[in-house]
């Protein structure tokens, strides 16, 4: 692997909804060539952070840079974002979703998406409304991971999915991931995600509690990331 490049920089990021601080001085820096777990309880600011990085949420204070650019059209061109809610029409077939993405994103790699759809065991003729939550999640992951992006932002991609499906999803995420990309995954299911993580950022109340290389954190605390997470949020 070649030299790493800083792809995400956040400094003193603040975002308030009414009187509630979703992000309260968030600061972090993430480099290329790694899979990072964005870990924390529900409501700690993970989703707000990802939406800002994706360029779909404005009105914040502080500095945000994606490959040196402020969130906007240029950054969106290199960021693929998977939100935590379904964004595809219920009546659509998988084949329609593939064509929709190909029309909408110039960097969408149709063959890669079809490969992932096949890997997940999903027929392209199936309609979303006839699928389980786990199957729908796999469709959305296949679409998001098949853009030729540099930064992939996934918000709770394995939440509400049974353990067997979780492992298949994690295998799918690694299937065609470019070595020089950054994959940032938010979750509170640390145990399931830990085997694929290179680094972790643990959040609480809109701030970074703990962050670093996964092996360094395990060594410093003489514990797994899951154990560190449980102890930190006890």
C-alpha contacts under 8 A as a table, 3 or more apart, distances in Angstrom:
res1	aa1	res2	aa2	distance
1	X	33	X	7.90
1	X	179	X	6.97
1	X	180	X	7.59
2	X	180	X	7.87
4	X	31	X	6.06
4	X	32	X	5.30
4	X	33	X	6.45
4	X	180	X	7.37
5	X	31	X	5.32
5	X	32	X	5.28
6	X	9	X	7.23
6	X	29	X	6.99
6	X	30	X	5.82
6	X	31	X	4.09
6	X	32	X	6.14
6	X	67	X	6.51
7	X	29	X	7.83
7	X	30	X	6.02
7	X	31	X	5.28
7	X	32	X	6.00
7	X	65	X	7.65
7	X	66	X	5.41
7	X	67	X	4.32
7	X	68	X	7.23
7	X	151	X	7.40
7	X	182	X	7.38
8	X	28	X	7.87
8	X	29	X	5.62
8	X	30	X	5.04
8	X	31	X	6.77
8	X	64	X	7.62
8	X	65	X	5.80
8	X	66	X	4.86
8	X	67	X	6.25
8	X	68	X	7.91
9	X	27	X	7.72
9	X	28	X	6.03
9	X	29	X	4.53
9	X	30	X	6.55
9	X	63	X	7.85
9	X	64	X	5.79
9	X	65	X	5.04
9	X	66	X	6.62
9	X	68	X	7.93
10	X	13	X	6.38
10	X	26	X	6.87
10	X	27	X	4.99
10	X	28	X	5.20
10	X	29	X	6.30
10	X	62	X	7.69
10	X	63	X	5.80
10	X	64	X	4.67
10	X	65	X	6.52
11	X	25	X	7.33
11	X	26	X	6.38
11	X	27	X	4.42
11	X	28	X	6.66
11	X	62	X	5.94
11	X	63	X	5.14
11	X	64	X	6.58
12	X	24	X	7.49
12	X	25	X	4.05
12	X	26	X	5.11
12	X	27	X	5.34
12	X	61	X	7.71
12	X	62	X	5.08
12	X	63	X	6.77
13	X	23	X	6.42
13	X	24	X	6.56
13	X	25	X	4.84
13	X	26	X	4.76
13	X	27	X	6.51
13	X	60	X	7.02
13	X	61	X	5.70
13	X	62	X	4.32
13	X	63	X	6.29
13	X	64	X	7.43
14	X	21	X	7.33
14	X	22	X	7.41
14	X	23	X	4.70
14	X	24	X	4.83
14	X	25	X	5.34
14	X	26	X	6.73
14	X	60	X	5.72
14	X	61	X	5.02
14	X	62	X	6.15
15	X	21	X	5.96
15	X	22	X	5.53
15	X	23	X	4.92
15	X	24	X	6.85
15	X	59	X	7.16
15	X	60	X	4.78
15	X	61	X	6.45
16	X	19	X	6.45
16	X	20	X	5.44
16	X	21	X	4.31
16	X	22	X	5.53
16	X	23	X	6.91
16	X	60	X	7.57
17	X	20	X	5.18
17	X	21	X	6.34
17	X	22	X	6.75
21	X	24	X	5.95
21	X	205	X	7.77
21	X	206	X	7.08
22	X	43	X	7.74
22	X	44	X	6.92
22	X	45	X	5.11
22	X	48	X	6.93
22	X	205	X	6.92
22	X	206	X	5.37
23	X	26	X	6.11
23	X	45	X	5.78
23	X	48	X	7.53
23	X	49	X	7.48
23	X	205	X	7.03
23	X	206	X	3.79
23	X	207	X	6.46
24	X	205	X	7.17
24	X	206	X	4.85
24	X	207	X	5.74
25	X	62	X	7.92
25	X	206	X	7.18
25	X	207	X	6.14
26	X	206	X	6.32
26	X	207	X	4.86
26	X	208	X	6.20
27	X	207	X	7.56
27	X	208	X	7.01
28	X	208	X	7.78
30	X	182	X	7.90
31	X	34	X	7.02
31	X	182	X	6.87
32	X	150	X	7.98
32	X	180	X	5.33
32	X	181	X	5.16
32	X	182	X	4.84
33	X	178	X	7.94
33	X	179	X	5.24
33	X	180	X	4.25
33	X	181	X	5.15
33	X	182	X	5.66
34	X	179	X	7.70
34	X	180	X	7.67
34	X	181	X	6.95
34	X	182	X	5.36
34	X	183	X	6.47
34	X	197	X	7.75
34	X	198	X	5.71
34	X	199	X	7.31
35	X	182	X	6.09
35	X	183	X	4.72
35	X	184	X	6.02
35	X	185	X	7.64
35	X	196	X	7.07
35	X	197	X	5.25
35	X	198	X	5.27
35	X	199	X	6.56
36	X	182	X	7.67
36	X	183	X	6.15
36	X	184	X	4.86
36	X	185	X	6.28
36	X	197	X	5.68
36	X	198	X	5.93
36	X	199	X	4.76
36	X	200	X	5.26
36	X	201	X	7.27
37	X	184	X	6.00
37	X	185	X	5.08
37	X	186	X	5.88
37	X	187	X	7.11
37	X	193	X	7.60
37	X	197	X	6.29
37	X	199	X	6.41
37	X	200	X	4.62
37	X	201	X	6.13
38	X	46	X	6.92
38	X	184	X	6.64
38	X	185	X	5.68
38	X	186	X	4.32
38	X	187	X	6.34
38	X	200	X	6.10
38	X	201	X	4.99
38	X	202	X	6.12
38	X	203	X	7.40
39	X	46	X	7.71
39	X	186	X	5.82
39	X	187	X	5.40
39	X	188	X	5.67
39	X	190	X	7.22
39	X	200	X	7.03
39	X	201	X	5.95
39	X	202	X	4.64
39	X	203	X	6.11
39	X	229	X	8.00
40	X	44	X	6.18
40	X	46	X	7.30
40	X	186	X	7.95
40	X	187	X	6.86
40	X	188	X	5.58
40	X	202	X	5.66
40	X	203	X	5.06
40	X	204	X	6.21
41	X	44	X	5.73
41	X	188	X	5.99
41	X	203	X	7.83
41	X	204	X	7.16
42	X	45	X	7.89
42	X	188	X	7.53
43	X	46	X	7.36
43	X	205	X	7.67
44	X	203	X	6.31
44	X	204	X	4.98
44	X	205	X	4.80
44	X	206	X	5.47
45	X	48	X	5.23
45	X	49	X	6.13
45	X	203	X	7.53
45	X	204	X	7.54
45	X	205	X	6.76
45	X	206	X	5.00
46	X	49	X	5.22
46	X	50	X	6.31
46	X	155	X	7.95
46	X	186	X	6.46
46	X	203	X	7.53
46	X	206	X	7.84
47	X	50	X	5.14
47	X	51	X	6.16
47	X	84	X	7.99
47	X	155	X	6.54
47	X	186	X	7.72
48	X	51	X	5.21
48	X	52	X	6.30
48	X	57	X	7.71
49	X	52	X	5.22
49	X	53	X	6.25
50	X	53	X	5.04
50	X	54	X	6.01
50	X	153	X	6.57
50	X	155	X	7.30
51	X	54	X	4.96
51	X	55	X	6.22
51	X	56	X	5.41
51	X	57	X	5.41
52	X	55	X	5.10
52	X	56	X	6.03
52	X	57	X	4.86
52	X	58	X	6.49
52	X	71	X	7.38
53	X	56	X	7.81
53	X	64	X	7.39
53	X	66	X	7.27
53	X	71	X	6.52
54	X	57	X	7.69
54	X	71	X	7.08
54	X	75	X	7.88
54	X	76	X	6.45
54	X	79	X	6.42
54	X	80	X	7.47
54	X	81	X	6.10
54	X	153	X	7.45
55	X	58	X	7.27
55	X	71	X	4.94
55	X	72	X	5.74
55	X	75	X	7.55
55	X	76	X	6.46
63	X	70	X	7.93
64	X	69	X	7.95
64	X	70	X	5.84
64	X	71	X	7.00
65	X	68	X	5.01
65	X	69	X	4.91
65	X	70	X	4.75
65	X	71	X	6.67
66	X	69	X	5.03
66	X	70	X	6.24
66	X	71	X	6.67
66	X	75	X	5.95
67	X	75	X	7.51
69	X	72	X	7.92
69	X	74	X	7.24
69	X	75	X	6.19
70	X	75	X	6.95
71	X	74	X	7.51
71	X	75	X	5.45
71	X	76	X	7.07
72	X	75	X	5.42
72	X	76	X	6.04
73	X	76	X	5.12
73	X	77	X	6.37
74	X	77	X	5.37
74	X	78	X	7.33
75	X	78	X	5.56
75	X	79	X	6.36
76	X	79	X	5.00
76	X	80	X	7.46
77	X	149	X	7.37
78	X	148	X	7.57
78	X	149	X	4.58
78	X	150	X	5.30
78	X	151	X	6.27
79	X	149	X	5.48
79	X	150	X	6.23
79	X	151	X	4.77
79	X	152	X	5.84
79	X	153	X	7.36
80	X	144	X	5.91
80	X	145	X	7.33
80	X	147	X	6.77
80	X	149	X	6.06
80	X	151	X	6.31
80	X	152	X	4.84
80	X	153	X	6.14
81	X	144	X	6.60
81	X	152	X	6.04
81	X	153	X	4.72
81	X	154	X	6.05
82	X	140	X	7.31
82	X	141	X	7.16
82	X	144	X	6.09
82	X	152	X	8.00
82	X	153	X	6.10
82	X	154	X	4.76
82	X	155	X	6.02
82	X	157	X	7.84
83	X	86	X	7.44
83	X	87	X	7.99
83	X	154	X	6.53
83	X	155	X	5.27
83	X	156	X	7.95
84	X	154	X	7.77
84	X	155	X	5.01
84	X	156	X	5.81
84	X	157	X	6.95
86	X	140	X	7.93
88	X	92	X	7.41
88	X	97	X	7.51
89	X	92	X	5.51
89	X	128	X	7.63
90	X	127	X	7.26
90	X	128	X	5.22
90	X	129	X	4.82
91	X	127	X	6.04
91	X	128	X	6.25
91	X	129	X	5.95
92	X	96	X	6.10
92	X	97	X	6.79
92	X	127	X	5.46
92	X	128	X	5.99
92	X	129	X	7.83
93	X	96	X	5.24
93	X	97	X	6.54
93	X	124	X	6.75
93	X	125	X	5.70
93	X	126	X	5.31
93	X	127	X	4.08
93	X	128	X	6.13
94	X	97	X	5.08
94	X	98	X	6.36
94	X	123	X	7.41
94	X	124	X	4.70
94	X	125	X	6.07
94	X	126	X	5.97
94	X	127	X	6.32
94	X	128	X	7.07
94	X	139	X	7.25
95	X	98	X	5.16
95	X	99	X	6.43
95	X	124	X	4.96
95	X	125	X	6.23
96	X	99	X	5.13
96	X	100	X	6.03
97	X	100	X	4.93
97	X	101	X	6.26
98	X	101	X	5.35
98	X	102	X	6.26
98	X	110	X	6.97
98	X	113	X	7.43
98	X	143	X	7.11
99	X	102	X	4.97
99	X	103	X	6.14
100	X	103	X	5.26
100	X	104	X	6.15
101	X	104	X	5.02
101	X	105	X	5.76
101	X	108	X	6.61
101	X	143	X	7.13
102	X	105	X	5.62
102	X	106	X	6.74
102	X	107	X	7.96
102	X	108	X	5.47
102	X	109	X	7.45
102	X	110	X	6.72
103	X	106	X	7.13
105	X	108	X	5.35
105	X	147	X	7.58
107	X	147	X	5.41
107	X	148	X	5.21
107	X	149	X	7.51
108	X	146	X	5.89
108	X	147	X	4.27
108	X	148	X	6.29
109	X	112	X	5.42
109	X	113	X	6.38
109	X	146	X	5.44
109	X	147	X	5.82
109	X	148	X	6.94
110	X	113	X	5.08
110	X	114	X	6.17
110	X	146	X	7.22
111	X	114	X	5.02
111	X	115	X	6.05
112	X	115	X	5.01
112	X	116	X	6.32
112	X	146	X	5.69
112	X	176	X	7.63
113	X	116	X	5.13
113	X	117	X	6.10
113	X	142	X	5.45
113	X	143	X	5.98
113	X	145	X	7.64
113	X	146	X	5.23
114	X	117	X	4.96
114	X	118	X	6.08
114	X	142	X	7.99
115	X	118	X	5.17
115	X	119	X	6.07
116	X	119	X	4.79
116	X	120	X	6.09
116	X	142	X	5.56
116	X	172	X	6.61
116	X	175	X	7.92
117	X	120	X	5.19
117	X	121	X	6.38
117	X	122	X	5.52
117	X	123	X	7.51
117	X	124	X	7.61
117	X	138	X	7.58
117	X	139	X	6.66
117	X	142	X	6.21
118	X	121	X	4.93
118	X	122	X	5.84
118	X	123	X	7.30
119	X	122	X	7.76
119	X	172	X	7.27
120	X	138	X	6.78
120	X	168	X	7.14
120	X	169	X	7.69
120	X	172	X	7.45
122	X	126	X	7.52
122	X	135	X	7.48
122	X	139	X	7.97
123	X	126	X	5.57
126	X	130	X	7.23
126	X	131	X	7.76
127	X	130	X	5.58
127	X	131	X	6.95
128	X	131	X	5.22
128	X	136	X	6.30
131	X	134	X	7.89
131	X	135	X	5.70
131	X	136	X	6.12
132	X	135	X	5.20
132	X	136	X	6.32
133	X	136	X	5.19
133	X	137	X	6.11
133	X	160	X	7.59
133	X	161	X	6.95
134	X	137	X	5.04
134	X	138	X	6.33
134	X	160	X	7.59
134	X	161	X	5.16
134	X	162	X	7.36
134	X	165	X	6.65
135	X	138	X	5.10
135	X	139	X	6.49
136	X	139	X	5.10
136	X	140	X	6.40
137	X	140	X	5.19
137	X	141	X	6.12
137	X	157	X	6.97
137	X	158	X	7.92
138	X	141	X	5.04
138	X	142	X	6.04
138	X	169	X	6.68
139	X	142	X	5.16
139	X	143	X	6.34
140	X	143	X	5.13
140	X	144	X	6.15
141	X	144	X	5.08
141	X	145	X	5.88
141	X	157	X	7.55
141	X	173	X	7.80
142	X	145	X	5.38
142	X	146	X	6.13
142	X	172	X	7.96
143	X	146	X	5.39
143	X	147	X	7.32
144	X	147	X	6.24
144	X	152	X	7.77
145	X	152	X	7.25
145	X	173	X	7.11
145	X	177	X	7.75
149	X	152	X	6.83
149	X	181	X	7.47
150	X	180	X	7.40
150	X	181	X	4.67
150	X	182	X	6.24
151	X	181	X	5.85
151	X	182	X	4.82
151	X	183	X	6.02
151	X	184	X	7.65
152	X	181	X	7.68
152	X	182	X	6.16
152	X	183	X	4.74
152	X	184	X	6.12
153	X	183	X	6.22
153	X	184	X	5.04
153	X	185	X	6.08
154	X	157	X	6.04
154	X	183	X	7.74
154	X	184	X	6.30
154	X	185	X	4.79
154	X	186	X	6.34
155	X	185	X	6.07
155	X	186	X	5.04
155	X	187	X	7.12
156	X	159	X	5.38
156	X	185	X	6.91
156	X	186	X	5.27
156	X	187	X	4.94
156	X	188	X	7.89
157	X	185	X	7.61
157	X	186	X	7.82
157	X	187	X	7.68
158	X	161	X	5.50
158	X	166	X	5.69
158	X	169	X	7.47
158	X	187	X	7.74
158	X	189	X	7.92
159	X	187	X	7.44
159	X	189	X	7.49
161	X	165	X	6.22
161	X	166	X	6.19
162	X	165	X	5.42
162	X	166	X	6.24
163	X	166	X	4.96
163	X	167	X	6.58
164	X	167	X	5.55
164	X	168	X	6.69
165	X	168	X	5.13
165	X	169	X	6.14
166	X	169	X	5.09
166	X	170	X	6.22
166	X	192	X	7.45
167	X	170	X	5.09
167	X	171	X	6.19
167	X	192	X	7.65
168	X	171	X	5.06
168	X	172	X	6.15
169	X	172	X	4.94
169	X	173	X	6.25
170	X	173	X	5.09
170	X	174	X	6.61
170	X	193	X	7.64
170	X	196	X	7.82
171	X	174	X	5.37
171	X	175	X	6.23
172	X	175	X	4.97
172	X	176	X	7.79
173	X	176	X	7.20
173	X	177	X	6.75
174	X	177	X	5.34
177	X	181	X	7.31
178	X	181	X	5.54
187	X	190	X	6.70
189	X	192	X	5.86
189	X	193	X	6.65
190	X	193	X	5.18
190	X	194	X	5.70
190	X	225	X	7.12
190	X	226	X	5.34
190	X	229	X	7.54
191	X	194	X	5.47
191	X	195	X	7.98
191	X	225	X	7.67
191	X	226	X	5.26
192	X	195	X	7.21
193	X	196	X	6.07
193	X	197	X	6.69
194	X	197	X	5.29
194	X	225	X	6.67
194	X	226	X	7.23
197	X	200	X	7.13
197	X	214	X	6.68
198	X	213	X	6.09
198	X	214	X	5.32
198	X	215	X	7.58
199	X	211	X	7.48
199	X	212	X	5.62
199	X	213	X	4.21
199	X	214	X	4.38
199	X	215	X	7.83
200	X	210	X	7.98
200	X	211	X	5.46
200	X	212	X	5.79
200	X	213	X	6.55
200	X	214	X	6.08
201	X	208	X	6.74
201	X	209	X	7.72
201	X	210	X	6.03
201	X	211	X	4.31
201	X	212	X	6.79
202	X	208	X	5.85
202	X	209	X	5.50
202	X	210	X	5.13
202	X	211	X	6.02
202	X	229	X	7.64
203	X	206	X	6.43
203	X	207	X	5.47
203	X	208	X	4.58
203	X	209	X	5.32
203	X	210	X	7.21
204	X	207	X	5.51
204	X	208	X	6.55
204	X	209	X	6.34
208	X	211	X	7.10
211	X	217	X	7.88
212	X	216	X	6.87
212	X	217	X	6.32
213	X	216	X	5.19
213	X	217	X	6.17
214	X	217	X	5.21
214	X	218	X	6.23
214	X	225	X	7.24
215	X	218	X	5.09
215	X	219	X	6.08
216	X	219	X	5.06
216	X	220	X	6.03
217	X	220	X	5.15
217	X	221	X	6.11
217	X	225	X	7.32
218	X	221	X	5.38
218	X	222	X	5.44
218	X	223	X	5.17
218	X	224	X	5.43
218	X	225	X	6.30
218	X	228	X	7.98
219	X	222	X	5.05
219	X	223	X	7.15
221	X	228	X	7.18
223	X	226	X	7.99
223	X	227	X	5.86
223	X	228	X	6.26
224	X	227	X	5.09
224	X	228	X	6.16
225	X	228	X	4.94
225	X	229	X	5.92
226	X	229	X	5.02
226	X	230	X	6.18
227	X	230	X	5.10
227	X	231	X	6.11
228	X	231	X	5.16
228	X	232	X	5.94
229	X	232	X	5.10
229	X	233	X	6.13
230	X	233	X	5.34
230	X	234	X	5.79
231	X	234	X	5.17
